Amino acid sequence: MNRFLFGIFPYLCLAVFVVGHVWRYRYDKFGWTTRSSQLYEDRLLRIGSPLFHFGMLGVVGGHIIGLLIPQRWTDAIGLSRDAYHALALVGGIPAGVMAVVGLLILVYRRRTTGPVFSATTTNDKAMYLVLGAVIMLGIWNTIAGSWLQFGGHYNYRDGVSPWFRSIFEFRPDVELMAQAPIGFQVHAILAFLLFAMWPFTRLVHVFSAPIGYLNRPYVVYRSRDVRPGGGSRAPQRGWDKPSLRS
């Protein structure tokens, strides 16, 4: 089971992640969107969306540092393990709380606003549950691993991080995750499950950037053609084709 969960399951999820995005982009380009619902309700959206997105930026940034940067690199610059875990608490907990609060507001808005709820697919509902569980487990692991330390001392940068990097080196070290606390194991499994669900939910908009706005034509607005001195002729509308004058 450990070999399947930590040695095979991640590759299955990553394969679905890649192939699913290619498939959806080819056959569902018009569905490659968040299905914006701002027209139906914007008060809660203005609060929840910034909280969630800025919180997730902090969460993703913390994972990049913790999982992809080897511990020996931070040791080489003089950042001790205790100092690193203190930074993880100071930076990771607020970011995680922001993401959770923002997600709760967005889910509440989506559930209580009829048209917005009607535009929510079953896949998106399942994605919200998995995403919320991943964030909550991440917060708990940060607190427990750095503060409570599971009754001892577990440094995920000695176990989870090398295992995560070994996946992309195509030699997954299953034993590293098999020895990790259950909270980290469940967090990793749900995170990869979220990657597998990603192409089939509104999360695809993460890979959409408004690059076209950089080179699109200018939108020219013309004022009404109001002639001085008045007259009986009605002023011309700005979007009408200008009449030929002799």
ChimeraX attribute file (.defattr): number of C-alpha atoms within 10 A of each C-alpha:
attribute: neighborCount
match mode: 1-to-1
recipient: residues
	/A:1	8
	/A:2	13
	/A:3	14
	/A:4	11
	/A:5	17
	/A:6	23
	/A:7	21
	/A:8	15
	/A:9	16
	/A:10	22
	/A:11	19
	/A:12	14
	/A:13	19
	/A:14	16
	/A:15	14
	/A:16	19
	/A:17	20
	/A:18	14
	/A:19	13
	/A:20	17
	/A:21	19
	/A:22	13
	/A:23	14
	/A:24	16
	/A:25	15
	/A:26	10
	/A:27	11
	/A:28	12
	/A:29	10
	/A:30	10
	/A:31	15
	/A:32	21
	/A:33	16
	/A:34	14
	/A:35	13
	/A:36	9
	/A:37	15
	/A:38	12
	/A:39	8
	/A:40	11
	/A:41	14
	/A:42	13
	/A:43	10
	/A:44	15
	/A:45	17
	/A:46	12
	/A:47	14
	/A:48	23
	/A:49	18
	/A:50	14
	/A:51	21
	/A:52	22
	/A:53	16
	/A:54	16
	/A:55	24
	/A:56	21
	/A:57	14
	/A:58	19
	/A:59	23
	/A:60	15
	/A:61	14
	/A:62	17
	/A:63	16
	/A:64	11
	/A:65	14
	/A:66	18
	/A:67	18
	/A:68	14
	/A:69	15
	/A:70	15
	/A:71	19
	/A:72	11
	/A:73	10
	/A:74	14
	/A:75	12
	/A:76	9
	/A:77	8
	/A:78	10
	/A:79	13
	/A:80	13
	/A:81	15
	/A:82	11
	/A:83	11
	/A:84	16
	/A:85	19
	/A:86	15
	/A:87	14
	/A:88	19
	/A:89	18
	/A:90	11
	/A:91	15
	/A:92	24
	/A:93	20
	/A:94	16
	/A:95	24
	/A:96	26
	/A:97	19
	/A:98	22
	/A:99	27
	/A:100	23
	/A:101	17
	/A:102	24
	/A:103	23
	/A:104	16
	/A:105	19
	/A:106	20
	/A:107	16
	/A:108	14
	/A:109	19
	/A:110	20
	/A:111	14
	/A:112	10
	/A:113	13
	/A:114	11
	/A:115	14
	/A:116	18
	/A:117	16
	/A:118	10
	/A:119	14
	/A:120	16
	/A:121	13
	/A:122	9
	/A:123	13
	/A:124	17
	/A:125	14
	/A:126	13
	/A:127	21
	/A:128	17
	/A:129	12
	/A:130	17
	/A:131	18
	/A:132	15
	/A:133	17
	/A:134	21
	/A:135	21
	/A:136	17
	/A:137	19
	/A:138	23
	/A:139	21
	/A:140	18
	/A:141	21
	/A:142	22
	/A:143	18
	/A:144	16
	/A:145	22
	/A:146	22
	/A:147	14
	/A:148	14
	/A:149	14
	/A:150	13
	/A:151	9
	/A:152	8
	/A:153	12
	/A:154	16
	/A:155	16
	/A:156	21
	/A:157	18
	/A:158	13
	/A:159	20
	/A:160	24
	/A:161	21
	/A:162	20
	/A:163	23
	/A:164	21
	/A:165	17
	/A:166	15
	/A:167	17
	/A:168	10
	/A:169	9
	/A:170	10
	/A:171	11
	/A:172	21
	/A:173	19
	/A:174	21
	/A:175	14
	/A:176	17
	/A:177	25
	/A:178	17
	/A:179	12
	/A:180	16
	/A:181	15
	/A:182	12
	/A:183	14
	/A:184	20
	/A:185	18
	/A:186	15
	/A:187	19
	/A:188	21
	/A:189	16
	/A:190	17
	/A:191	20
	/A:192	19
	/A:193	22
	/A:194	22
	/A:195	20
	/A:196	21
	/A:197	21
	/A:198	23
	/A:199	22
	/A:200	20
	/A:201	21
	/A:202	19
	/A:203	18
	/A:204	17
	/A:205	15
	/A:206	11
	/A:207	9
	/A:208	10
	/A:209	8
	/A:210	6
	/A:211	8
	/A:212	8
	/A:213	9
	/A:214	7
	/A:215	7
	/A:216	8
	/A:217	8
	/A:218	7
	/A:219	6
	/A:220	6
	/A:221	8
	/A:222	10
	/A:223	9
	/A:224	12
	/A:225	12
	/A:226	13
	/A:227	11
	/A:228	6
	/A:229	5
	/A:230	9
	/A:231	9
	/A:232	5
	/A:233	8
	/A:234	10
	/A:235	12
	/A:236	15
	/A:237	13
	/A:238	12
	/A:239	11
	/A:240	9
	/A:241	8
	/A:242	10
	/A:243	7
	/A:244	5
	/A:245	4
	/A:246	3
